[in-house]
Amino acid sequence: MQLVRVYGASVLDFHVYKHFIRPMLFTIDAERVHLVAEQALRIPMVWQVIGAQSKIGDGRLRIKLPGLSLPSPVGIAAGFDKNCINLPSLLELGFGFATGGTVTLSERPGNSKPRMMRVPERKALINSLGFPNHGLHRVSRRIKYMGDNRNRIFVSISGTIEDEIVHCYQELSPRVAGIEINISSPNTAGLRVFHDPARLRRLIESIRINISHNGLLLVKLPPWTTEKNARKLALALAETAVSAGADGVVVANTIPIEDSRLAAGKGGMSGAPLLENTVRMTAEISALLGKKAVVIACGGVSSAEDVWRLIASGATATQLYTALVYEGPGLAGAINRSLLKMMEEAGVDRIRDISGPPPIR
């Protein structure tokens, strides 16, 4: 059985997916393929086979967050499983944690189609999905029955007024390990109200005053773009979020981009082009907030070298999404295994001790 697990995982992860499955999938509309992937993830035995060699149980990969311990610094970002249906299967693939959503108070259809496309030559995606999701109460009931997996599950929530977000937090926070408040999606009208530091402070303080602390509270920041004062704004929002009571931030959301192929005419880019910006933002925001704040780096992560660079820059953990589309279901396990080899080469015993550039391989 072990031989089957090893053979099945290695072949499916690296050869079959990249050379056979991916080319076939890429002939189909990107959003339709995503729906196919969601259906496939409902077959847990397959993903247990792939994840068998993920090294998720190796103590050297474990990271500590306030009130929380996770078996790997590699997480799946919000957006992949918007309705929190397949989070346990994603954890089986070797992710240390999985973020579902974004979830809103009421069910939403999202923006008009077409609203998602690949950019293969850049290993990127562009989307203008908005927040299509089943709504708070359906998602909450679903998470309720995920058992022990819930201690590695985060949920992204959002809304355009404080009461919507507070309501979502109040219902979901007792059921998951952490909540990520999305104030930065470029595809949803109205979120920029929380780019006012005073408004963001009122939101976080309202949560902390009215609701007993349950799990981690993070705020997902907008990226630094060429827009005037974007860097200054992101730093101000990060400092405000933590001083108001959040445990940390996620750095950062997709980069706004105009594209006439989308029905909305604009969307957000994710994937490889974001990495260098993510490294820079992570370093500056980590230096600003200090070691007590959690900084989760998100944007362009696709390899163990990327994870190493981001942790060395001050990140507590990392998230990825787009790379999974291009590299296949074995990516998290491959990063875990490569990260351990790099740590051995550098003489590093714990993730938190990573520093400097990654070892040359």
Secondary structure, 3 states (H helix, E strand, C coil): CHHHHHHHHHHHHHHHHHHHHHHHHCCCCHHHHHHHHHHHCCCHHHHHHHHCCCCCCCHHHCEEECCEEECCCEEECCCCCCCCCCHHHHHHCCCCEEEEEEECCCCECCCCCCCEEEEHHHCEEEECCCCCECCHHHHHHHHHCCHHHHHHEEEEECCCCHHHHHHHHHHHHHHCCEEEEECCCCCCCCHHHHHCHHHHHHHHHHHHHHCCCCCEEEEECCCCCCCCCHHHHHHHHHHHHHHHCCCEEEECCCEEEECCCCCCCEEEEEEHHHHHHHHHHHHHHHHHHCCCCEEEEECCCCCHHHHHHHHHCCCCEEEECHHHHHHCCCHHHHHHHHHHHHHHHHCCCCHHHCCCCCCCC
